[in-house]
Amino acid sequence: MIGPWRAYLRVMNGTRRSDANGVIVTVLRMRRILLLGAIGVGLSSSVLAGGQKATPVTLSPELRARVQNERFGLVTSLRGLPLGVRAQLQTLFGSQALDIAEPEAEFRANDSIVNPKLPIRRMVVAGCSYDYCLVYYERGGTDRTWRVALFHWTPDETRIEWGGVAPGGLKTIDEVRKAALSGAIRPAALW
């Protein structure tokens, strides 16, 4: 009888052998298992990424002018954001519900989960103009970080134009605007 490791090596070397019980192990079967495993890993990575999409970190000249010159009115609640912006946040987060808490509300700020039903994100401040919204929020977890996203919205369509990881501790929409214009925003892998 051959040991399992030796049988595996023989299979991987392209030989066809039978063990003491007469069971034939083939290279084809092992390669199929390895291929299916690789496909599974690839698909799970895609599912984890959800609806998250890559956004540019550098503001285009047109967007820079918009952010600099827009009059962003303060939005103090998630319900104050346009429906299209809330829908795009939900898509960006890859969740079935809008997984973000109101400003100053409890959320999962770190890995010690006291209440798993709490959202992992919390809005800090947001501002909207006639056709743009700038949303700044914190994301809990292992590494607590802050994010900013700029949305272009109309009654017919809303889309994310720009965003990324922002410096923490910003309190007003003007501070968020200054951070955006200064180039302090880095790419975000997770939203």
QUIMOTA-V853590 format. One line per field, one symbol per residue. ss: DSSP state (a for helix, b for strand, c for the rest). phi: phi as a letter, one per 20 degrees, with the letter a starting at -180 (. if undefined). A space follows every 10 residues. Layout:
BEGIN
ss->???
phi->???
END
This chain:
BEGIN
ss->cccaaaaaaa aaccccbbcc cccbbcaaaa aaaaaaaaaa aaaaaaaaac cccccccccc aaaaaaaaac ccbbbccaaa ccaaaaaaaa aaaccccccc bccccccccc cccccccccc bbbbbbbbcc cbbbbbbbbc ccccbbbbbb bbbccccbbb bbbbbbcccc ccaaaaaaaa aacccbcccc c
phi->.effffffff ffenedccef eneeddfgff ffffffffff fffffffffl efcfcfeeff gffgffffdf eeffdebgff fggffffffg fffmcecfeb efgmefbefb ffeecfeffe cbfebbbcdf cccdddbdce pgdfcccccd deccfebcbf darrfdfenf dcffffgfff feneedfdec d
END
